[in-house]
Amino acid sequence: MSMTQVAFLKKADLPTKAEIENIINGLGYDFKILDDFENFYGIDGIECSINGEKTFFEVYFNNPTEITNESDFIKKDLTDQDTAVSFIWGADFAAGASIGLISVALIDKSKALIYYLDDEIAYSKEMLLADTPEFLKELEKQKKYSEQNKNREPKVYPKKKGLLDRIKDIFK
């Protein structure tokens, strides 16, 4: 299952890669965009790390009407935004945290309007900042679970006997 969060903003106000990193690092997170680009436009994905955890998610740039044609609840909020930036990711807590923090940077730098399309939620900066520690807490749980189970021997269950094997056992 993939999730989609969209930022609506003016293309002229898009921040650079360095501005995004500086805003997020200023919030107290260790955030790096690992891709080689300067301008945050026309890219098709972002590989980044949040607090040392690498992740990747897709990024699409569209005309806002391409999004609002399928999401009427957004139309009433839009005024002069000429660009929609869609972030698409799967069940990856590092990606969720990173997208939330990039969205905060887009709000700060570009006055972006942020929406989570799957649940038709409009996000404020405060909501995004409140969600980030939750994503990171779940990421830590996931890491601990993986580390605990990596040295564990896999359980081996005896093979269930089929009908033919049980009949053979009768005639032994």
Secondary structure, 3 states (H helix, E strand, C coil): CCEEEEEEECHHHCCEHHHHHHHHHHCCCCEEECCCCCECCCCCEEEEEECCEEEEEEEEEECHHHHHCCCHHHHCCCCCCCEEEEEEECCCHHHHHHHHHHHHHHHHHHCCEEEEHHHCEEECHHHHHHHHHHHHHHHHHHHHHHHHHHCCCCCCCCCCCCHHHHHHHHCC
